[in-house]
């Protein structure tokens, strides 16, 4: 059960962090984009290991991706007036 929750949280976090990465790239912030790309790769890599070992965790991954993108976009929109 822990693997499903872990995978959900990792992909949830990855999607939120990816939004910050895209924003840094859009804003031409080289070092900030570099940092976010490393963090995104780290969290995504752990999630990939989880659902490679247990394909059923893809369901948790999909749910985490949807929730992470939704929450991340709402947060960015609220705080940056996008």
Secondary structure, 3 states (H helix, E strand, C coil): CHHHHHHHHHHHHHHHHHHHHHHHHHCCCHHHHHHHHHHHHHHHHHHHHHHHHCCCHHHHHHHHHHHHHHHHHHHHHHHHCC
